[in-house]
Amino acid sequence: MSREERAERLLGQLHQWAMQTVELPRKDRDAFMLIIAGKYYDDALANGLDHARAEAWRDNVGEWLRALVEVIETSGGAAGGHA
């Protein structure tokens, strides 16, 4: 799989997670996003990244997910802003 294909796959998966997040009550969203980011951390460790890089990866995934949720809500996707 090429680098571009991996990036597209990641973006697609993050979009799916973001749509699931938007469907949750606001009070449950942070916990859900932490769980998702944690899965990416675990995967990073399993794929050979050291702890510092895996933590950075987890933090990036969490930020990207939060940003996608914000964009989805702002654009009105998944009845954004009404949860």
C-alpha positions, -999 to +999 in steps of 0.1 A: +000+000+000+014+034-010+019+063+014-010+081-003-033+051+001-024+048+038-032+085+043-065+082+025-074+051+046-065+070+078-086+100+068-115+078+059-113+060+093-110+093+112-141+106+094-160+075+104-149+079+140-158+116+139-193+109+126-198+084+154-186+110+179-210+136+166-239+111+172-230+108+208-242+131+236-217+159+241-209+146+276-197+113+262-176+126+233-143+133+250-141+099+265-149+083+232-122+103+214-097+093+241-105+057+235-101+060+198-068+079+201-057+052+226-063+025+200-040+044+176-013+046+204-016+008+210-013+002+172+017+025+170+035+006+197+026-027+181+041-015+148+074-006+164+072+031+174+088+040+207+066+054+235+074+090+228+065+087+191+034+066+199+023+093+223+028+120+197+008+099+172-020+094+197-021+132+204-022+140+167-050+115+161-069+131+190-064+166+176-074+155+141-105+138+154-116+168+174-110+191+144-131+168+122-159+167+148-159+205+149-160+207+111-189+182+109-208+202+135-201+235+119-212+223+085-244+208+099-234+172+092-251+145+113-275+172+125-244+190+138-249+214+166-282+198+178-268+170+199 
